[in-house]
Amino acid sequence: MRRVFLTLYAIGVMALAVITPALAQTAEERARALAAHPPQDLDTYYSLKTEIGDDQTGAVLTALTALAYAEANIPVGDVVSGCSLPQWNAPVSAGLLLALSASDRATWTLYRDDARKRLADWDRIWGLLQKQEKTEADFDAVAGQIAASQHEPTEKGRTLAQRVARDQFERRSA
């Protein structure tokens, strides 16, 4: 009797996992999927949270952090500069944290709309900096880094210098 119950239970769990894909995925699998294809739509993060819950969303965030550190070949827990971690880490982590901070749909809508406005402002200012146009004084040092990046002799050097400038831009923006 017990064997029959366990068999039926296992079949039920497997069927439920097939019906609800979120139940079939581990936090690590979700983290890898988010890292491979970072969502551009912020609502994706809240949808994930409502689908799997706060605890599992937190587990995905933890797995995502571990994945970022592993990809950068840095021991988890070490304090590092943001530019040492993969590019996908900051926006995906921020999206998950934003979703976790919203207690309900109305709060999420407020947070999301504010984030979209700020991201649009950042993109506008970053675009001005890239064109060497004047922006707020807070970004003069970033403008200098962008200008210097154009004089790097190698593509790798230019890419790194641009990434450092973007990192400094995001830090000053915060």
C-alpha positions in Angstrom: 0.0 0.0 0.0 2.8 2.4 0.9 4.6 1.7 -2.3 1.4 2.4 -4.3 1.0 5.7 -2.4 4.6 6.8 -3.1 4.3 5.9 -6.7 1.1 7.9 -7.1 2.6 10.7 -5.1 5.7 10.8 -7.4 3.5 10.7 -10.5 1.4 13.6 -9.1 4.5 15.7 -8.3 5.9 15.1 -11.8 2.6 16.0 -13.4 2.4 19.1 -11.4 5.9 20.0 -12.5 5.0 19.6 -16.1 1.8 21.6 -15.7 3.6 24.4 -13.8 7.1 24.9 -15.3 8.1 27.2 -12.5 7.9 24.3 -10.1 10.2 22.2 -12.3 13.0 24.8 -12.3 15.6 25.3 -9.5 16.8 28.7 -8.4 20.1 28.0 -10.2 18.3 27.2 -13.5 16.3 30.4 -13.3 19.4 32.4 -12.5 21.2 30.9 -15.5 18.2 31.7 -17.7 18.0 35.3 -16.5 21.8 35.8 -16.9 21.7 34.3 -20.4 18.7 36.5 -21.5 18.3 39.5 -19.1 14.7 40.7 -19.4 14.3 44.2 -20.8 10.8 44.5 -19.5 10.7 45.1 -15.7 7.3 43.4 -15.4 9.1 40.1 -16.1 10.7 40.3 -12.6 7.4 41.0 -10.8 5.7 38.2 -12.8 8.4 35.8 -11.7 8.0 36.9 -8.1 4.2 36.4 -8.2 4.7 33.0 -9.9 7.2 31.6 -7.5 6.9 33.7 -4.3 9.2 35.9 -2.3 11.3 33.1 -0.8 12.0 31.5 -4.2 12.7 34.9 -5.8 15.2 35.5 -3.0 16.8 32.1 -3.7 17.1 33.1 -7.4 18.8 36.3 -6.4 21.2 34.4 -4.2 21.9 31.9 -7.0 22.3 34.8 -9.5 25.0 36.4 -7.2 26.8 33.1 -6.9 26.7 32.7 -10.7 28.1 36.2 -11.3 30.9 35.6 -8.9 31.7 32.3 -10.4 31.7 33.8 -13.9 34.1 36.4 -12.8 36.2 33.8 -11.0 35.8 35.6 -7.6 35.0 33.8 -4.3 31.5 34.5 -3.2 31.6 37.0 -0.3 34.6 38.9 -1.5 33.9 42.6 -1.8 34.5 43.6 -5.5 34.0 46.5 -7.8 30.9 46.2 -9.9 32.9 46.3 -13.1 34.6 43.0 -12.1 31.2 41.2 -12.4 29.4 40.4 -15.6 27.5 43.1 -17.3 24.2 41.3 -16.8 24.5 41.2 -13.0 23.5 44.7 -12.0 20.3 45.1 -14.1 19.1 41.6 -13.4 19.8 41.8 -9.6 18.2 45.3 -9.5 15.1 43.9 -11.3 14.8 41.1 -8.8 15.4 43.4 -5.8 12.8 45.9 -7.1 10.2 43.1 -7.5 11.0 41.7 -4.0 10.5 45.2 -2.5 7.0 45.6 -3.8 4.3 44.2 -1.5 1.5 44.3 -4.0 0.6 45.1 -7.6 -0.2 48.8 -6.9 3.2 49.3 -5.2 4.9 47.4 -8.0 3.3 49.7 -10.6 4.6 52.8 -8.7 8.1 51.4 -8.4 8.2 50.2 -12.0 7.0 53.5 -13.4 9.6 55.4 -11.3 12.3 53.0 -12.4 11.4 53.4 -16.0 11.5 57.2 -15.7 14.9 57.1 -14.0 16.3 54.6 -16.6 15.0 56.9 -19.4 16.8 59.9 -17.7 20.0 57.8 -17.4 19.9 56.8 -21.0 19.4 60.4 -22.1 22.3 61.7 -20.0 24.5 58.8 -21.1 23.7 59.6 -24.7 24.7 63.2 -24.2 28.0 62.1 -22.5 28.7 59.8 -25.4 28.4 62.7 -27.8 30.6 64.9 -25.6 27.7 67.3 -24.9 27.5 69.2 -21.6 25.5 67.6 -18.8 25.3 68.2 -15.1 28.6 69.0 -13.4 28.4 65.7 -11.5 29.3 63.9 -14.7 32.3 65.9 -15.8 34.7 63.2 -14.7 32.7 60.6 -16.6 32.8 62.7 -19.7 36.6 62.9 -19.3 36.8 59.1 -19.0 34.6 58.6 -22.2 36.9 61.1 -24.1 40.0 59.2 -22.9 38.5 55.9 -23.9 38.4 57.0 -27.5 42.2 57.3 -27.5 42.8 53.7 -26.3 45.0 51.9 -28.9 43.1 48.6 -28.7 39.5 47.6 -29.0 39.8 45.7 -25.7 41.2 48.9 -24.0 38.4 51.0 -25.4 35.8 48.5 -24.3 37.2 48.4 -20.8 37.5 52.2 -20.6 33.9 52.5 -21.7 32.8 50.0 -19.1 34.6 51.8 -16.4 33.0 55.1 -17.5 29.6 53.5 -17.5 30.2 52.1 -14.0 31.3 55.5 -12.7 28.3 57.0 -14.4 25.9 54.6 -12.7 27.6 55.2 -9.3 27.3 59.0 -9.7 23.7 58.6 -10.8 22.7 56.7 -7.7 
